[in-house]
């Protein structure tokens, strides 16, 4: 029985999948201690994956969370590790994960990632990480925030308890793994060790490199409104389950931030944030000065909101 189940997700993208799979196969952890499940919405590579001993699940769901739910029924491990089709793991990743989960009370484990551009030599990047080349690491983009599925591992029983909400997650699924862990009062660990290489390229789902500014705005509204609605559902669940106030406040601060973001971007005001929402957000997230300044834009003329949105759009296009 494997201890770890790896779920690799691929929706439409095909070009990087086998690289991701190979990085999961070429681990220092013994093969009998983990399994790999690929969930995708296309039939290519089925024979190759079967010959590699990888399970495949066809899923053509609109929501990311529904794809994960479909894959979960095929998993046998106690711990679920996620890998996006365009990311790469270092060879010692799963060995480190197993070591972390020797602590029985641990429910959620998240580690750092290092971003790389398409075309860079992956073997050289991994060698430098193995050598712990501090000068190399110092000059790279590294992130430890819970915004990358490929850097997230969570106990399977925690996910099972949140199946109904998980199915509804359309975007930001990496955030929701963290929210679920908070909701179920799991022990959480953020580890600064770099175990994931995050590929930056044109088709990153987070890049949102749309053909026009208006397309970008509409996609952003969809992103943030979906998360806002689900956060409200989780907050309601927290209250009914008597979850500690700090968790409710953390979720509420994020929900209000999303509502304010949608208010700024939407012409029709899909969700109208008001002064009361603003004050509540400030009181909950008073240390986030940048967030407070952005939230205050809801009181500014529309042309100023439009200017800031365009700057946001231009920044993302340059980064992707």
Protein Blocks (a to p, Z undefined) as FASTA:
>chain_A
ZZbdcddddehiaklmmmmmmmmmmccbdfklpccddddfbfehklmmmmnopacdddfb
fblklmmmmmmmmpcbfbdcdddfkbccdfklmmmmmmmmmpmklmbdcdddddddehia
fklmmmmmmnopaklmmmpccdfbfcbfklcccdfklmmmmmmmmmmmmghmlmmmmmmm
mmnopacdddfbdfbdcdddfklmklopafbfklmmmmmmmmmmmmmmmmmmmmmmmmmn
opafklmmmmmmmmmmmmmmmmmmpmnlmaacdfklmmmmmmmmmmlmmlmmmmmmmmpc
fklmmmmmmmmmmmmmmmZZ
